[in-house]
Amino acid sequence: MEGKPAKASGLYFLTALSVFVLDLTTKELAERFFREPVDVLPFLKLYLIHNKGIAFGLFSDIGEPFRTLMLIVIPVLALGITYAYARLEGDRFTAFCMGLVAGGALGNLFDRLFLGKVRDFIHLHVGEWYWPAFNVADSAISIGVALLILKHFLAKRSLKDLRNTPR
């Protein structure tokens, strides 16, 4: 059992570091190449915007001291919780999912600490209906959480199937 949490911790840190590097790299590319909108697909545009709030620009207009506290405390809590949960569960899949969340939290925390805002550049839309702009960090967080929810849903379903199996 000792090797299992150590392997999970290694995957957690590798995933988090990979997401962090990919996020910062894509944000730098967005700074250089997406100052003006670029149509990639009929439903996808790439162009840089700056977000001073949290997800989807929420709380952009609140007072500076509270905003700063909230924008730093939330990612730091996310890092602590994801690491603790990955260690507690001890499996590689959970470590990977939590690494995605942690890497995304780090990427956006970096922007907030050093730039005072988060760089978003991915814009999905259907006609004139736009999803709020996001970045690689936001995607990693969403994918990590979705995969973890799916894992738990499937685990519950498996337990239910086992209980209903005739003996």
Secondary structure by P-SEA (a helix, b strand, c coil): caaaaaaaaaaaaaaaaaaaaaaaaaaaaaaccccccccccccbbbbbbbbccccccccccccaaaaaaaaaaaaaaaaaaaaaaaaaaccaaaaaaaaaaaaaaaaaaaaaacccbbbbcccccccccccccccaaaaaaaaaaaaaaaaaaaaaaaaaaaaaccc
